[in-house]
Amino acid sequence: MRQTTQTNVLKNVVLAAFASVVMVSTSNAAVYRAIWDPLFNPDTYTANLGWAGYGDVSIANACLPQAEGVYSVLGLGCGSVTLTSYKLDFIDPYPAGTVVTSGVVSSLSINISTILVNSSGELRGIELDGVIDAGLFDLPNGDANVRAFLDFVILQPLGPGPIDPSLYAGPTLQLDTCDDGCDQFSQTTGDNKPVTDWLLIPEPGSLALVGAALAALGLSRRRKT
């Protein structure tokens, strides 16, 4: 009888944990991470370097229409959509994939004016209200310092309709070379690289509850044996 009672208690713990996971996962907002792979362009100032990175976007579920298309955040009337953090890497292809310098910025709140949604109601593109000044980067091999600017652009007109990948031209990286002791900068290049992947990032609370549920389930099975 005592073992049965313990087993029932553990089952209730597991069920409660999974129920909590469902409640958390159906919260009012989601975080998407836009990831782009290294881009190497022989026609730019950084001819021997590529760049890569990611941007995290916080978006209310109410801002994700179920119809595929491009939407104005203001027009949706669902609150703000913001870029909360980003990472920018410059990468040396020799040896392949070596990160030579990197910058990470978090705790941002940059407004996003336009979003691109696929047919499943998932975020697949953003356009910012402005350009991000990513700061100075010290490039190796005798290259001068550069100031980097990030932007995200959607060229497809507003409204529901099939997504045209060729009309999503972001993120964009613009590099300004450093002149005269880095007091002045001159624009040298602008690279377009479509985002290669979008990931829905689980909330920390969801991950913790999943871990608790799995641990309880494992303990329950050990008790039975």
QUIRARA-V615173 format. One record per backbone hydrogen bond with DSSP energy under -1.0 kcal/mol. CO is the residue of the C=O (numbers start at 0). NH is the residue of the N-H. E is the energy in kcal/mol with one decimal. If there is no record, write none. Layout:
co | nh | e
CO | NH | E
CO | NH | E
This chain:
co | nh | e
0 | 4 | -2.3
1 | 5 | -2.4
2 | 6 | -2.4
3 | 7 | -2.4
4 | 8 | -2.3
5 | 9 | -2.4
6 | 10 | -2.4
7 | 11 | -2.3
8 | 12 | -2.1
9 | 13 | -2.5
10 | 14 | -2.7
11 | 15 | -2.5
12 | 16 | -2.4
13 | 17 | -2.5
14 | 18 | -2.2
15 | 19 | -2.1
16 | 20 | -2.1
17 | 21 | -2.1
18 | 22 | -2.2
19 | 23 | -2.7
20 | 24 | -2.9
21 | 25 | -1.1
23 | 26 | -1.5
27 | 60 | -2.7
29 | 58 | -2.8
30 | 200 | -2.9
31 | 56 | -3.3
32 | 198 | -2.3
33 | 54 | -1.9
34 | 195 | -1.3
34 | 196 | -1.7
35 | 52 | -1.6
40 | 43 | -1.6
44 | 46 | -1.3
45 | 48 | -1.7
49 | 90 | -3.1
50 | 38 | -1.6
51 | 88 | -2.8
52 | 35 | -2.1
53 | 86 | -2.4
54 | 33 | -3.0
55 | 83 | -2.4
56 | 31 | -2.6
57 | 81 | -1.9
58 | 29 | -2.9
59 | 62 | -2.0
60 | 63 | -1.6
67 | 160 | -3.2
68 | 116 | -2.7
69 | 158 | -3.5
70 | 114 | -2.5
71 | 75 | -1.6
72 | 76 | -1.1
80 | 111 | -2.6
81 | 57 | -2.7
82 | 109 | -1.9
83 | 107 | -3.2
84 | 55 | -2.6
85 | 104 | -2.5
86 | 53 | -1.6
87 | 102 | -2.3
88 | 51 | -2.0
89 | 99 | -2.3
89 | 100 | -1.2
90 | 49 | -3.5
91 | 97 | -1.5
94 | 97 | -1.6
97 | 91 | -3.4
100 | 89 | -2.5
102 | 87 | -2.8
104 | 85 | -2.5
109 | 82 | -2.5
110 | 128 | -1.9
112 | 72 | -2.5
113 | 126 | -2.0
114 | 70 | -2.7
115 | 123 | -3.3
116 | 68 | -2.2
117 | 120 | -1.9
121 | 117 | -2.3
124 | 115 | -2.6
126 | 112 | -2.1
126 | 113 | -1.5
131 | 133 | -1.0
131 | 149 | -2.4
134 | 147 | -2.3
136 | 145 | -2.0
139 | 142 | -1.7
144 | 177 | -1.8
145 | 136 | -2.5
146 | 175 | -2.4
147 | 133 | -2.2
148 | 173 | -2.5
149 | 131 | -3.2
150 | 171 | -3.7
151 | 127 | -1.3
158 | 69 | -2.1
163 | 166 | -2.4
164 | 167 | -1.4
166 | 154 | -3.3
170 | 192 | -1.8
171 | 150 | -1.9
172 | 190 | -2.6
173 | 148 | -2.2
174 | 187 | -2.3
174 | 188 | -1.2
175 | 146 | -2.4
176 | 185 | -1.4
178 | 183 | -1.9
179 | 182 | -1.1
183 | 178 | -3.1
185 | 176 | -2.4
188 | 174 | -1.3
190 | 172 | -2.1
196 | 34 | -2.8
198 | 32 | -3.1
202 | 206 | -1.8
203 | 207 | -2.3
204 | 208 | -2.2
205 | 209 | -2.3
206 | 210 | -2.2
207 | 211 | -2.2
208 | 212 | -2.5
209 | 213 | -2.5
210 | 214 | -2.3
211 | 215 | -2.4
212 | 216 | -2.3
213 | 217 | -2.4
214 | 218 | -2.2
215 | 219 | -2.2
216 | 220 | -2.0
217 | 221 | -1.9
218 | 222 | -2.1
219 | 223 | -1.6
220 | 224 | -1.4
